[in-house]
Amino acid sequence: MDFTFPEEILILRRTVRGFVDKDLRPLEREVEEHDRIDPEVGKALRARAVELGLYAHNLPAEIGGGGLNMLAQVVVAEELGRTTIPLSRTAGYLPALLTYCRPDQRQWFLDPLIKAEKLVHYAVTEPDAGSDIGAMKTRAQRTAGGWVLNGGKCFVSNADITDYLIIVAVTDPAASLRGRFTLFIVERDNPGFHFLRNIKKMGWRGSHFCQFSLEDCKVQDGCIIGEVNGGFELIMKAINETRIHLGGIYVGFTEELLDHARRYAVERKTFGKRLADHEGIQFTLADIDCELAASHLLVYAAADAVDRKQPDMRIAASRAKYYAAETAFRAADKVLQMFGAAGYSCDFPIERMFRDARAFRIGEGTSEIQRLQIARNLFR
């Protein structure tokens, strides 16, 4: 595979890097300390991303998005991975599910999202249905001219500040997984939507994990994305693409860790010589470098599989997400150990990166789920 990028992608990389360095990095400590992005600051960052042509970069140009192919999206993700997760999201990686919106949903729903005037998040996970989507209990029943949703979701990102939620609900309990679910657009101010709480967590400060319930939540037929009972294929396609995007984030994150480690190894002296001159430190950084290179190739290969419409892209996405997530956490652990007490302190960003990296192995399908997908494919 030839991963030589054309000049326009190199310009894109420089643009994203400039956005990260000038607009996002200066806010990292403030967001970390206050566990929030000030709403007006978030609005300004999203407007800046729109101005730079980054917002909605992953959506097709036909619906107003940036129209980037998957490999170019990964380049964007790599640069965004060099800052914190909540700040990276202001660049406007939007749910791929929006690709399936109908023309009549464009003016009131899709266009404001692509222009960063409104926010949207999707909700899949439930207290008893994380990776086991078949255990989902949120139901949608048809009524005259619409649907009534009942149930609840948890660990939904930023449901406290969003304008819309895309809810995955069971509409045919007797069907197989592929024919059981439908996707519904629910406005946050719908009387049937009840916000319950922000779930306290160890990392990703500034990005809130939320829990809410749906009680006789009424929506119209026009609020369905895709077809009735056709939601499974759409959500899995979106999740697989998101896994590749996250793989790119994790690669950029690991590169950032390695940069911190290199600088510290040159500056810090122990036993009369630089850390960089100790063989043990050299071996540690060599291990990180090799695993990072492998992650890079797996993520690029997965992106290439999507762009070429290869049938095994799902497994390529699992490989990329799994290995890049594990690599990032191993690197965070090794770099923190190398920094010693300084790494455990809040004087450096290493302790924050260690906490943040732990979630990489869980979100959008745990490492165990990725391994199951890969193993099952081996025996198919």
C-alpha positions as CSV (number, residue, x, y, z in Angstrom):
1,M,0.0,0.0,0.0
2,D,1.2,3.5,-0.9
3,F,0.5,5.9,1.9
4,T,2.2,8.9,0.2
5,F,-0.2,11.7,0.8
6,P,-1.0,14.4,-1.9
7,E,-0.2,18.0,-1.1
8,E,-3.7,18.9,-0.1
9,I,-3.7,16.3,2.7
10,L,-0.3,17.6,3.9
11,I,-1.9,21.1,4.0
12,L,-4.8,19.6,5.9
13,R,-2.5,18.0,8.5
14,R,-0.7,21.4,9.0
15,T,-4.1,23.1,9.4
16,V,-5.3,20.7,12.0
17,R,-1.9,20.9,13.8
18,G,-2.2,24.7,13.9
19,F,-5.7,24.5,15.3
20,V,-4.6,22.1,18.0
21,D,-1.5,24.1,19.0
22,K,-3.0,27.6,18.8
23,D,-6.6,27.0,19.9
24,L,-6.9,23.8,21.9
25,R,-3.6,23.2,23.8
26,P,-3.8,26.5,25.8
27,L,-7.1,25.3,27.2
28,E,-6.1,21.8,28.4
29,R,-5.3,22.6,32.0
30,E,-8.4,24.8,32.5
31,V,-10.6,22.1,31.1
32,E,-8.9,19.4,33.2
33,E,-9.2,21.4,36.4
34,H,-12.9,22.5,35.9
35,D,-14.1,19.3,34.2
36,R,-15.9,21.3,31.6
37,I,-15.5,23.4,28.5
38,D,-17.1,26.8,29.0
39,P,-20.2,26.8,26.7
40,E,-19.1,30.1,25.0
41,V,-15.6,28.8,24.5
42,G,-16.9,25.6,23.0
43,K,-19.1,27.5,20.7
44,A,-16.1,29.7,19.6
45,L,-13.9,26.6,19.0
46,R,-16.6,25.0,16.9
47,A,-17.0,28.2,14.9
48,R,-13.2,28.3,14.4
49,A,-13.3,24.7,13.1
50,V,-16.1,25.6,10.7
51,E,-14.0,28.6,9.5
52,L,-11.0,26.3,8.9
53,G,-13.1,23.8,7.0
54,L,-12.6,21.1,9.6
55,Y,-16.1,20.8,11.0
56,A,-18.1,17.7,9.8
57,H,-15.0,16.8,7.8
58,N,-16.0,13.1,7.9
59,L,-19.4,13.6,6.3
60,P,-20.1,13.4,2.5
61,A,-19.8,16.7,0.6
62,E,-23.3,16.1,-0.9
63,I,-24.9,16.8,2.5
64,G,-22.5,19.7,3.4
65,G,-19.7,17.8,5.0
66,G,-16.0,17.9,4.2
67,G,-16.1,14.9,2.0
68,L,-12.8,13.5,3.2
69,N,-12.0,9.8,2.5
70,M,-11.2,7.6,5.5
71,L,-7.4,7.9,5.1
72,A,-7.6,11.7,5.2
73,Q,-9.9,11.5,8.2
74,V,-7.3,9.4,10.0
75,V,-4.7,12.2,9.3
76,V,-7.1,14.6,11.0
77,A,-7.6,12.2,13.9
78,E,-3.8,11.8,14.4
79,E,-3.4,15.5,14.9
80,L,-6.4,15.8,17.2
81,G,-5.0,12.9,19.3
82,R,-2.3,15.3,20.5
83,T,-4.7,17.2,22.7
84,T,-7.4,16.0,25.2
85,I,-10.5,14.1,24.1
86,P,-13.1,16.8,24.9
87,L,-11.1,19.5,23.1
88,S,-10.5,17.2,20.1
89,R,-14.2,16.9,19.7
90,T,-14.7,20.6,19.0
91,A,-13.1,19.9,15.6
92,G,-16.4,18.3,14.5
93,Y,-16.1,14.6,13.9
94,L,-19.9,14.0,13.6
95,P,-21.8,10.7,13.8
96,A,-21.6,8.9,10.5
97,L,-25.3,8.0,11.0
98,L,-26.1,11.5,9.7
99,T,-25.2,10.3,6.3
100,Y,-28.5,8.4,6.2
101,C,-30.7,11.4,7.0
102,R,-33.5,12.0,4.5
103,P,-33.9,15.2,2.4
104,D,-36.8,16.3,4.6
105,Q,-34.6,16.1,7.7
106,R,-32.0,18.4,6.3
107,Q,-33.3,21.9,7.0
108,W,-34.5,21.4,10.6
109,F,-31.9,18.8,11.7
110,L,-28.9,18.1,9.5
111,D,-27.9,21.6,8.3
112,P,-27.7,23.2,11.8
113,L,-25.4,20.3,12.9
114,I,-23.0,20.6,10.0
115,K,-22.9,24.4,10.6
116,A,-22.1,23.7,14.3
117,E,-25.2,25.6,15.3
118,K,-26.6,22.5,17.1
119,L,-25.0,19.5,18.8
120,V,-25.9,15.8,18.4
121,H,-24.8,12.6,20.1
122,Y,-25.9,9.0,19.7
123,A,-27.1,6.8,22.6
124,V,-26.6,3.0,22.5
125,T,-25.4,1.8,25.9
126,E,-27.7,0.8,28.7
127,P,-27.1,-0.3,32.3
128,D,-27.5,-3.9,31.3
129,A,-26.6,-3.6,27.6
130,G,-23.1,-2.4,26.8
131,S,-21.3,-4.6,24.4
132,D,-24.3,-7.0,24.5
133,I,-26.6,-5.0,22.3
134,G,-29.0,-7.9,22.2
135,A,-29.9,-7.2,25.9
136,M,-31.2,-3.6,25.0
137,K,-34.4,-2.8,26.8
138,T,-35.3,0.6,25.4
139,R,-38.5,0.1,23.3
140,A,-40.3,2.1,20.7
141,Q,-44.0,1.4,20.0
142,R,-45.9,2.7,17.1
143,T,-48.8,5.0,17.7
144,A,-51.0,7.1,15.4
145,G,-48.5,9.2,13.3
146,G,-45.5,8.4,15.4
147,W,-43.8,6.4,18.1
148,V,-43.5,6.3,21.9
149,L,-40.1,5.5,23.4
150,N,-39.6,4.1,26.9
151,G,-36.3,3.0,28.5
152,G,-33.0,4.6,29.4
153,K,-29.4,5.0,28.4
154,C,-26.1,5.5,30.2
155,F,-22.5,6.5,29.5
156,V,-23.7,8.8,26.7
157,S,-21.2,11.5,25.9
158,N,-22.4,15.1,26.7
159,A,-26.1,14.4,26.8
160,D,-26.2,17.2,29.3
161,I,-25.4,19.9,26.7
162,T,-26.5,18.3,23.4
163,D,-29.5,19.5,21.4
164,Y,-30.4,16.2,19.8
165,L,-29.8,12.5,20.6
166,I,-30.0,9.6,18.2
167,I,-31.6,6.8,20.2
168,V,-31.2,3.2,19.3
169,A,-34.4,1.4,20.3
170,V,-36.0,-2.0,19.8
171,T,-39.0,-1.9,17.4
172,D,-39.3,-5.7,16.7
173,P,-38.3,-7.7,19.8
174,A,-38.9,-11.0,18.0
175,A,-36.5,-10.3,15.1
176,S,-32.9,-11.1,14.8
177,L,-30.4,-8.4,15.7
178,R,-30.3,-7.2,12.1
179,G,-34.0,-6.5,12.1
180,R,-34.7,-5.5,15.6
181,F,-33.6,-1.9,16.0
182,T,-34.6,1.6,14.7
183,L,-32.8,4.9,15.1
184,F,-34.8,7.9,16.4
185,I,-34.0,11.6,16.6
186,V,-35.0,12.9,20.0
187,E,-34.7,16.6,21.0
188,R,-33.3,17.1,24.4
189,D,-36.2,19.4,25.4
190,N,-38.7,16.6,24.5
191,P,-41.0,16.3,27.6
192,G,-40.4,12.5,27.6
193,F,-36.6,13.0,28.0
194,H,-35.4,13.0,31.6
195,F,-31.8,13.8,32.4
196,L,-30.6,11.8,35.4
197,R,-27.0,12.5,36.2
198,N,-23.4,13.0,35.1
199,I,-21.5,9.9,35.9
200,K,-18.3,10.7,37.8
201,K,-15.2,9.1,36.2
202,M,-11.5,8.9,36.4
203,G,-10.5,10.6,33.1
204,W,-11.7,12.4,30.0
205,R,-12.4,15.5,32.2
206,G,-14.5,18.0,30.3
207,S,-16.3,15.2,28.4
208,H,-19.3,14.1,30.5
209,F,-20.7,10.6,30.6
210,C,-24.5,10.9,31.2
211,Q,-27.5,8.8,32.1
212,F,-31.0,9.6,31.2
213,S,-34.4,8.0,30.9
214,L,-37.2,8.1,28.3
215,E,-40.7,8.0,29.6
216,D,-43.5,8.0,27.1
217,C,-41.2,10.0,24.8
218,K,-43.2,10.8,21.7
219,V,-41.6,11.4,18.3
220,Q,-43.0,11.6,14.8
221,D,-42.3,9.3,11.9
222,G,-40.1,12.1,10.4
223,C,-37.7,11.6,13.3
224,I,-36.5,8.1,12.1
225,I,-33.1,7.8,10.5
226,G,-33.0,5.1,7.8
227,E,-35.7,2.5,7.7
228,V,-37.9,1.0,10.5
229,N,-36.1,-2.1,11.9
230,G,-33.0,-1.2,9.8
231,G,-31.0,0.5,12.5
232,F,-28.5,-2.3,13.3
233,E,-26.6,-2.1,10.0
234,L,-26.4,1.7,10.2
235,I,-25.2,1.8,13.8
236,M,-22.6,-0.9,13.1
237,K,-21.3,0.9,10.0
238,A,-21.0,4.1,12.0
239,I,-19.3,2.3,14.9
240,N,-16.8,0.6,12.6
241,E,-15.8,4.0,11.0
242,T,-15.6,5.6,14.5
243,R,-13.3,2.8,15.6
244,I,-10.9,3.7,12.8
245,H,-11.2,7.4,13.7
246,L,-10.4,6.5,17.3
247,G,-7.4,4.4,16.1
248,G,-6.1,7.6,14.5
249,I,-6.7,9.5,17.8
250,Y,-4.8,6.9,19.7
251,V,-1.9,7.0,17.3
252,G,-1.6,10.7,17.7
253,F,-1.9,10.3,21.5
254,T,0.9,7.8,21.6
255,E,3.1,10.1,19.4
256,E,2.5,12.8,21.9
257,L,3.5,10.6,24.8
258,L,6.7,9.6,22.9
259,D,7.5,13.2,22.3
260,H,7.1,14.0,26.0
261,A,9.3,11.0,26.9
262,R,12.1,11.9,24.4
263,R,12.3,15.5,25.7
264,Y,12.3,14.4,29.3
265,A,14.9,11.7,28.7
266,V,17.3,14.3,27.2
267,E,16.7,16.9,30.0
268,R,16.6,14.7,33.1
269,K,19.8,13.3,34.6
270,T,20.3,10.5,37.0
271,F,23.5,8.9,38.3
272,G,25.5,11.4,36.5
273,K,24.1,10.9,33.0
274,R,20.9,11.7,31.0
275,L,18.0,9.3,31.1
276,A,18.5,8.9,27.4
277,D,21.9,7.4,28.0
278,H,20.5,4.6,30.2
279,E,20.0,1.4,28.3
280,G,16.8,0.5,30.1
281,I,15.2,3.8,29.0
282,Q,16.4,3.3,25.5
283,F,14.7,-0.1,25.4
284,T,11.5,1.3,26.8
285,L,11.3,4.0,24.1
286,A,12.3,1.6,21.4
287,D,9.4,-0.7,22.4
288,I,6.9,2.2,22.3
289,D,8.3,3.3,18.9
290,C,7.8,-0.2,17.4
291,E,4.3,-0.6,18.7
292,L,3.4,2.9,17.6
293,A,4.7,2.1,14.0
294,A,2.6,-1.1,14.0
295,S,-0.5,0.8,15.2
296,H,0.0,3.4,12.5
297,L,0.1,0.7,9.8
298,L,-3.0,-1.1,11.2
299,V,-5.0,2.2,11.3
300,Y,-3.9,3.2,7.8
301,A,-4.7,-0.3,6.5
302,A,-8.2,-0.1,8.0
303,A,-8.8,3.3,6.5
304,D,-7.6,2.0,3.1
305,A,-10.0,-1.0,3.4
306,V,-12.9,1.5,3.9
307,D,-11.8,3.6,1.0
308,R,-11.5,0.6,-1.3
309,K,-14.8,-0.8,0.0
310,Q,-13.2,-4.1,0.9
311,P,-15.6,-6.6,2.5
312,D,-13.2,-7.2,5.5
313,M,-13.2,-3.6,6.6
314,R,-15.0,-4.5,9.8
315,I,-12.2,-6.8,10.9
316,A,-9.6,-4.3,9.8
317,A,-11.4,-1.7,12.0
318,S,-11.3,-4.0,15.0
319,R,-7.6,-4.7,14.5
320,A,-6.8,-1.0,14.3
321,K,-8.9,0.0,17.3
322,Y,-7.8,-2.9,19.5
323,Y,-4.1,-2.6,18.9
324,A,-3.9,1.2,18.9
325,A,-5.8,1.4,22.2
326,E,-3.7,-1.2,23.9
327,T,-0.5,0.4,22.6
328,A,-1.6,3.9,23.9
329,F,-2.3,2.5,27.4
330,R,1.0,0.5,27.5
331,A,2.9,3.6,26.3
332,A,1.2,5.8,29.0
333,D,2.1,3.3,31.7
334,K,5.7,3.0,30.5
335,V,6.2,6.8,30.2
336,L,4.7,7.5,33.6
337,Q,7.1,4.9,35.1
338,M,10.0,6.6,33.3
339,F,9.0,10.0,34.7
340,G,8.7,8.5,38.2
341,A,7.1,10.7,40.9
342,A,7.1,13.6,38.4
343,G,4.9,11.6,36.1
344,Y,2.5,10.8,38.9
345,S,2.3,14.4,39.9
346,C,0.1,17.0,38.1
347,D,3.1,19.1,37.1
348,F,3.2,17.1,33.8
349,P,0.3,15.9,31.6
350,I,1.5,12.3,31.9
351,E,-0.9,11.4,34.8
352,R,-3.8,12.8,32.9
353,M,-2.8,10.9,29.8
354,F,-2.5,7.7,31.8
355,R,-6.1,8.2,33.1
356,D,-7.4,9.1,29.7
357,A,-5.8,6.2,28.0
358,R,-7.4,3.7,30.3
359,A,-10.8,4.4,28.7
360,F,-9.5,3.7,25.2
361,R,-9.7,0.0,25.9
362,I,-13.4,0.3,26.7
363,G,-15.2,2.8,24.5
364,E,-16.8,1.9,21.1
365,G,-16.3,-1.8,21.8
366,T,-13.9,-3.1,24.5
367,S,-10.6,-4.7,23.6
368,E,-12.2,-8.1,24.4
369,I,-15.0,-7.5,21.9
370,Q,-12.5,-6.6,19.2
371,R,-10.5,-9.7,19.9
372,L,-13.8,-11.8,19.7
373,Q,-14.6,-10.2,16.3
374,I,-11.1,-11.0,15.0
375,A,-11.0,-14.5,16.3
376,R,-14.5,-15.4,15.0
377,N,-13.4,-14.1,11.6
378,L,-10.4,-16.5,11.7
379,F,-12.8,-19.5,12.1
380,R,-15.5,-18.2,9.7
